[in-house]
Structures are given as structure tokens and as C-alpha cells.
Amino acid sequence: MNEQINLRMPATLLKAARQKAKSKGHRNVQEYIAETIREDIYDDYVLSKKEIELIDRLMKAKGDPRIWGTEQELQAAFKRAKERKSGSI
């Protein structure tokens, strides 16, 4: 369950955060802040916006087996994405 917090910051910082959120493809500054904190805490692989959108589409199409492919294909796709993210490809 998610909890809500209130965060105060100078107007100039909020403006810069909104611009950064938009440039990184986030829907809003809250999403940007949450991802930034997640990356800092977990310092691990974090899904990109495109990967999250793909997962959303897959979840919406859960009854359509043409979208899923095989488990091996899905695992291979995630492995390639992780390698691209880490710079090994």
C-alpha cells in the first residue's frame, strides 16, 4: 500500500523538477521523485518508461496469448533490456 507525503521545496527547484520529469518522460513530478528515490535506495536495475509501458500493455492484454510469446522469449527480452541499460551491449 502506498502512503502519501507532503514535500515542500523552493519554487525554482519545483520548476526544475517538473522540467526534468517531463524530459525523462514521467507523467508528473511525483513519479519522477519516486523513481529517483527508488534508484538511489536500490541502486539496481530499474525499468525504463518504455518497459513499464510494455508491462502495462501486457497486463491489459493478459488474455491474448499472441502478446506474451513464450516464457523464454519474455526472459530473453528482459535480459537484453537489462544489458542495454547496464551498457554491456
C-alpha positions in Angstrom: 0.0 0.0 0.0 1.4 3.4 -0.9 1.5 6.2 1.6 1.3 9.9 0.7 3.7 12.5 1.9 3.8 16.3 1.6 7.1 17.8 0.3 8.0 21.5 0.4 10.6 22.9 -1.8 11.6 26.3 -3.3 9.6 27.3 -6.4 12.7 27.3 -8.6 13.5 23.7 -7.5 10.0 22.5 -8.2 10.1 24.2 -11.7 13.4 22.4 -12.5 12.0 19.1 -11.2 8.9 19.5 -13.4 11.1 20.2 -16.4 13.4 17.2 -15.6 10.3 14.9 -15.1 8.9 15.9 -18.5 12.3 15.5 -20.2 12.6 12.0 -18.8 9.1 11.0 -19.9 7.4 11.0 -16.5 3.7 11.8 -16.2 4.4 14.2 -13.3 7.0 15.3 -10.8 5.7 12.8 -8.1 6.5 9.9 -10.5 10.0 11.4 -11.2 10.8 11.9 -7.5 9.6 8.3 -6.6 11.8 6.8 -9.4 14.8 8.9 -8.3 14.5 7.8 -4.7 14.0 4.2 -5.8 17.1 4.3 -7.9 19.1 5.8 -5.1 17.9 3.3 -2.5 18.0 0.1 -4.5 20.9 1.1 -6.9 19.8 -1.8 -9.0 18.1 -2.3 -12.3 15.1 0.0 -12.7 12.6 -0.5 -15.5 12.6 2.3 -18.1 9.4 4.1 -19.0 9.1 2.1 -22.2 9.5 -1.2 -20.2 6.8 0.0 -17.8 4.5 0.8 -20.7 5.2 -2.6 -22.2 4.3 -4.3 -18.9 1.1 -2.2 -18.7 0.1 -3.3 -22.2 0.9 -6.9 -21.4 -1.2 -6.7 -18.3 -4.1 -5.2 -20.2 -3.8 -7.9 -22.9 -3.4 -10.7 -20.4 -6.0 -12.9 -22.2 -4.3 -12.5 -25.6 -1.5 -15.2 -25.9 -0.1 -13.5 -29.1 1.2 -10.7 -26.9 3.1 -12.8 -24.4 5.1 -15.2 -26.6 6.9 -17.9 -24.7 8.4 -17.5 -21.3 11.8 -17.9 -22.8 11.2 -15.1 -25.3 10.0 -12.8 -22.5 13.0 -13.6 -20.3 15.4 -13.0 -23.3 13.8 -9.7 -23.9 14.2 -8.6 -20.3 17.8 -9.8 -20.3 18.5 -7.8 -23.4 16.9 -4.7 -21.9 18.9 -5.1 -18.7 22.1 -5.5 -20.7 21.3 -2.3 -22.7 20.6 -0.4 -19.5 23.9 -1.5 -18.0 25.8 -0.7 -21.2 27.1 -4.2 -21.9 25.6 -4.2 -25.4 
